[in-house]
């Protein structure tokens, strides 16, 4: 079986270095907000090109804390609106509603799956305070257009970079393309921890300090609490392992690009729509579309290839947002009905990649 993602194999590459990093933390006697945490924040900020990085518990918390910080800084208040793509993973939207803010869903472009900048302005009202572009599947959004709109209406730009570690837009990386950015280090990400983890990047010192305090019980100084905060801190052990894996992230991305390029050049099947790339993707996912998804997925599984669907149900069709269930976002609905993610990772062999392509090309039609 060719797995969709061989997490064990990915981490096995760095096994000795990961064990060494874990041992160092164990022997240090300091397990929360120690030197590994501080050094990772410094190294990740440098990697992204931002001034600050704040380690938090997970990617959802990263987005929640950014929005919460803007409320504490009195840029936003309950009932304000945040523009977000209608085809994103639900976490992007949960972060908005968790802060008593209102998500404004905007359709994506059908060919890139990214938010369509031409549809943003029509959604803006006097209550709109931010745009949250989601760099879905590893490709950055059209940030020049988005930042131009944001400047025109005095909106904050909050990147959801959970799938875009290392991705470029022109000469800048994700995490340094707006006012702030949220990252996830869930194990399946291109930069994945061995558990949960997340980070916020920004160039705004006041925002960074506010987020750091909010994630530490609202405290700037021990036993002094400026805000009604939460406990959302990047674990010292995960920080140590992320420091190891960050050194090899560009190598992992290069291998993903090699596999993606082979797919793009060699998949020849009229039933399959290949992804359209407009910026420098890091290929967190390689997502095809087909109107015969169930049949194609079964065919591949029967022939020893595991695939996944990212994501089968659009956010506005989820029970969690039942007030939206009757709303219509036809492009998002089409995407969610047709997408299928092929295997891709830094340890996937070209032999397996060629086998997948051969299976796709051999399949003449799907009944």
C-alpha positions in Angstrom: 0.0 0.0 0.0 1.3 3.5 -0.9 0.2 5.6 2.1 -1.3 9.0 1.7 1.3 10.3 4.2 4.0 8.2 5.9 4.5 10.2 9.1 6.6 7.5 10.7 8.9 7.5 7.7 9.1 11.3 7.7 10.2 11.5 11.3 12.5 8.4 11.0 14.8 10.5 8.9 15.6 12.6 11.9 15.2 10.0 14.6 18.6 10.3 16.3 18.4 14.1 16.2 14.9 14.1 17.6 15.9 11.7 20.4 18.9 14.0 21.2 16.6 17.0 21.3 14.1 15.2 23.6 16.9 14.1 25.9 18.2 17.6 26.1 14.8 18.8 27.3 14.3 16.0 29.8 17.8 16.6 31.3 17.2 20.4 31.4 14.5 20.1 34.1 12.6 23.0 32.3 9.5 21.9 30.4 7.4 25.0 29.8 8.6 28.2 28.1 12.2 27.3 28.3 15.2 27.9 26.0 13.9 25.6 23.3 10.7 27.6 23.0 12.6 30.9 22.9 15.1 29.6 20.3 12.4 28.2 18.1 10.5 31.4 18.1 13.6 33.3 17.1 14.5 30.8 14.4 11.0 30.5 13.0 10.6 34.3 12.8 13.9 34.5 10.9 12.8 31.7 8.5 9.5 33.5 7.8 11.2 36.9 7.5 9.1 38.4 10.3 10.3 40.3 13.4 8.4 38.2 15.9 7.1 34.7 16.3 5.0 33.5 19.3 4.7 29.8 20.0 1.1 28.7 20.9 -0.6 25.4 21.5 -2.0 24.8 18.0 -3.0 26.5 14.8 -6.6 27.3 15.8 -5.3 29.1 18.9 -2.9 31.1 16.7 -5.8 32.5 14.7 -8.0 32.9 17.8 -5.3 34.8 19.7 -4.6 37.2 16.8 -8.2 38.2 16.6 -8.5 38.4 20.4 -5.5 40.6 20.5 -7.0 43.0 18.0 -10.1 43.2 20.3 -7.9 43.9 23.3 -6.1 46.6 21.4 -9.6 48.1 20.5 -9.2 47.7 16.8 -12.2 45.2 16.8 -15.2 44.6 19.0 -18.0 42.0 19.2 -20.1 41.9 16.0 -17.3 43.1 13.7 -16.8 41.2 10.5 -13.9 39.2 9.1 -13.7 38.2 5.4 -12.7 34.5 4.9 -12.8 32.1 2.0 -15.9 29.9 1.8 -13.9 26.7 1.0 -11.4 26.8 3.8 -11.0 24.2 6.6 -13.5 25.1 9.3 -10.8 26.2 11.8 -10.4 29.5 9.9 -14.0 30.2 10.5 -14.1 28.8 14.1 -11.4 31.3 15.1 -13.7 34.2 14.0 -16.9 33.0 15.7 -15.0 32.1 18.9 -14.2 35.8 19.2 -17.9 36.9 18.8 -17.0 38.2 15.3 -18.9 37.6 12.1 -17.4 35.6 9.3 -18.1 36.9 5.8 -17.7 34.1 3.3 -16.2 34.9 -0.1 -16.0 32.4 -2.9 -12.6 31.1 -4.2 -11.3 30.9 -7.7 -12.2 27.6 -9.2 -8.8 26.9 -10.7 -6.5 27.8 -7.7 -9.0 27.1 -4.8 -7.8 30.4 -3.3 -10.0 33.4 -2.2 -11.0 35.4 -5.3 -9.8 39.0 -4.7 -12.3 40.4 -7.2 -15.2 39.3 -4.9 -13.9 40.8 -1.7 -14.8 44.4 -2.0 -18.5 43.7 -2.6 -18.7 42.0 0.9 -17.1 44.9 2.8 -19.4 46.9 5.1 -18.8 49.5 7.8 -18.4 46.6 10.3 -15.7 44.8 8.4 -12.3 44.9 10.1 -10.1 42.2 8.6 -9.4 39.9 5.7 -8.2 36.4 6.4 -6.7 34.9 3.2 -6.0 31.2 3.5 -3.0 29.9 1.7 -4.8 26.6 1.0 -2.9 23.4 0.0 0.5 25.2 0.2 0.0 28.1 -2.3 -0.1 31.7 -1.3 -3.1 33.9 -2.2 -2.8 37.0 -4.5 -1.5 39.2 -1.7 -0.8 42.4 -3.6 -4.5 42.7 -4.5 -5.7 41.7 -1.1 -3.3 44.2 0.7 -4.4 46.9 -1.7 -8.0 46.4 -0.7 -7.1 46.2 2.9 -5.3 49.5 2.8 -8.2 51.2 1.0 -10.6 50.2 3.7 -8.2 50.2 6.7 -8.6 46.5 7.3 -6.1 44.1 8.9 -4.8 41.2 6.9 -4.5 38.0 8.9 -2.9 35.1 7.0 -4.0 31.6 7.7 -0.7 29.9 6.9 -1.5 26.5 8.4 -0.7 24.8 5.1 2.0 27.1 3.8 5.2 26.9 5.8 8.0 28.2 3.6 5.7 29.2 0.7 6.6 32.4 -1.2 4.6 35.2 -2.7 7.1 37.0 -4.9 10.1 37.6 -2.6 8.4 37.1 0.7 7.4 34.0 2.6 4.0 33.2 4.1 3.9 34.7 7.6 5.3 38.0 6.4 2.6 39.0 3.9 0.1 40.7 6.1 -0.3 42.2 9.6 -0.2 38.8 11.3 -0.2 35.1 10.4 -1.3 31.9 12.1 0.6 28.6 11.6 -0.2 25.0 12.6 2.4 22.4 13.4 0.0 19.5 13.4 2.0 16.3 12.6 0.8 16.2 9.0 2.0 19.7 8.1 5.1 20.3 6.0 6.7 21.4 9.3 5.0 19.1 11.7 5.5 18.5 15.4 5.1 15.1 17.1 1.9 16.4 18.6 0.0 19.7 18.5 1.7 23.1 18.2 1.2 26.5 16.5 2.7 29.9 16.1 1.8 33.5 15.3 4.2 35.7 13.2 4.0 39.5 12.9 6.1 42.6 12.6 3.9 44.5 15.1 5.6 44.6 18.5 2.5 45.6 20.4 0.4 42.9 18.8 3.1 40.3 19.5 3.4 41.3 23.2 -0.4 41.2 23.6 -0.7 37.7 22.0 2.2 36.4 24.2 0.4 37.6 27.3 -3.0 36.4 26.2 -1.6 32.9 25.7 0.0 32.9 29.1 -3.1 33.5 31.3 -3.2 37.1 30.2 0.1 37.8 32.0 3.0 40.0 31.0 4.7 39.4 34.3 4.3 36.4 36.6 1.3 36.7 38.9 0.2 40.0 37.3 -2.6 39.5 34.8 -3.4 42.3 32.4 -6.0 40.4 30.4 -8.5 37.5 31.0 -6.2 35.2 29.1 -5.9 31.5 28.3 -3.3 28.8 28.5 -2.0 28.4 25.0 1.8 27.8 24.9 4.0 25.8 22.6 5.2 22.8 24.5 9.0 22.8 25.2 9.4 19.3 23.9 7.6 20.1 20.7 9.6 23.3 20.3 12.8 21.2 20.5 11.6 18.8 17.9 10.4 21.6 15.6 13.9 23.2 15.8 15.3 20.0 14.4 12.8 19.7 11.6 12.9 23.4 10.7 16.5 22.9 9.5 15.3 20.3 7.0 12.1 22.0 5.9 13.4 23.4 2.6 14.7 19.9 1.7 11.3 18.4 2.4 9.7 21.1 0.2 12.1 20.5 -2.6 11.1 16.8 -2.6 7.4 17.7 -2.6 8.0 20.0 -5.6 9.8 17.2 -7.5 6.8 14.9 -7.0 4.3 17.6 -7.8 6.1 18.5 -11.0 6.1 14.9 -12.1 2.3 14.7 -11.4 1.7 17.9 -13.4 3.7 16.9 -16.4 2.7 13.2 -16.6 -0.9 12.8 -15.5 -2.9 12.6 -18.7 -6.5 11.7 -18.0 -9.5 13.6 -19.3 -11.4 12.8 -16.1 -8.9 14.6 -14.0 -8.4 18.4 -13.5 -4.9 19.2 -12.3 -4.2 22.1 -9.9 -3.4 25.6 -11.3 -0.4 27.2 -9.8 0.0 31.0 -9.7 2.6 31.4 -6.9 5.4 29.3 -5.5 3.6 26.4 -3.8 5.2 24.2 -1.1 2.7 21.4 -2.1 1.3 20.7 1.4 -1.3 18.8 -0.6 -1.6 17.8 -4.3 -5.3 18.2 -5.0 -7.0 17.1 -8.2 -10.6 17.4 -9.2 -12.9 14.9 -10.8 -16.6 14.4 -11.2 -16.0 10.7 -10.6 -14.3 11.1 -7.2 -15.8 8.1 -5.4 -15.1 5.8 -8.3 -11.5 7.1 -8.7 -10.8 6.9 -5.0 -12.0 3.3 -4.9 -10.0 2.4 -8.0 -6.8 3.7 -6.5 -7.4 2.0 -3.1 -8.1 -1.3 -4.8 -4.8 -0.9 -6.5 -2.9 -0.1 -3.4 -2.9 3.7 -3.3 -4.4 5.7 -0.3 -6.0 9.1 -1.0 -7.9 11.6 1.1 -10.5 14.2 0.6 -9.7 17.8 1.7 -12.5 18.6 2.5 -15.7 16.6 1.8 -18.2 19.2 3.2 -18.1 22.9 2.8 -18.2 25.0 6.1 -21.6 26.5 5.3 -23.0 22.9 5.1 -21.7 21.9 8.5 -24.1 21.4 11.4 -22.0 23.7 13.5 -23.1 26.5 11.2 -26.6 25.3 10.5 -27.8 29.0 10.1 -25.9 28.9 6.8 -27.0 25.5 5.6 -29.5 27.0 3.0 -26.9 29.5 1.7 -25.5 29.0 -1.7 -21.7 29.1 -2.5 -21.7 27.1 -5.8 -18.0 27.3 -6.5 -17.1 26.0 -3.0 -19.7 23.3 -3.2 -18.3 22.1 -6.5 -14.8 22.1 -5.1 -15.8 20.2 -2.0 -17.7 17.7 -4.2 -14.8 17.0 -6.6 -11.4 17.3 -4.8 -9.2 14.4 -4.1 -5.7 14.6 -2.6 -3.0 12.3 -4.0 -0.1 11.1 -1.9 2.8 13.5 -1.6 5.6 13.8 1.0 9.3 14.2 1.5 9.8 10.4 1.8 7.6 9.3 -1.1 9.7 7.5 -3.7 9.6 8.3 -7.4 8.9 4.7 -8.0 5.6 5.0 -6.0 4.9 8.4 -7.7 5.3 6.8 -11.1 3.0 3.9 -10.1 0.3 6.4 -9.1 0.6 8.2 -12.4 0.5 5.0 -14.4 -2.6 3.9 -12.6 -4.3 7.3 -13.3 -3.3 7.2 -17.0 -4.2 3.6 -17.5 -7.7 4.2 -16.3 -9.6 5.1 -19.5 -12.9 5.8 -18.0 -14.8 5.3 -14.8 -18.2 3.6 -14.8 
